[in-house]
């Protein structure tokens, strides 16, 4: 995972960049756990009230729409599936905003390997509110066939 540090850490006890990276990564661990459990409530706890989700053919405009869509999906087409997120990069745009790029995929029951065509490149915008990172926006598209050897690192 690459990280671009675009804000300074103050010596008065504010969280370090590494601590914030772990907190951001925890969002993906927790949403993946909720996905595997088929729990739309736990899944959407990590989404901001006004979150936006854009996928091919889908535009969800707030957390309630995400929760309804995921509840229906967990009940049938995604039942028993798991969600994999590999964080490729985290870029902080200050202390309370992060842009995250992941390589993500859904694996269905009885699959030992995720088919290459199911991998996605995803961009996430997270904001930190009341000490908690939440998903504000998510967009994904088909990923390149092979992951990049080295994640892009935009140093400023």
Secondary structure, 3 states (H helix, E strand, C coil): CEEECCCCCCCCCCCCHHHHHHHHHHHHHHHHHHHHHCCHHHHHCCEEEEEEEEECCEEECCHHHHHHHHHHHHHCCCCCCEEEEEEEEEEECCCCEEEEEEEEEEECCCCCCCCHHHCEEEEEEEEEECCEEEEEEEEEEECCCCCCCCCCCCCC
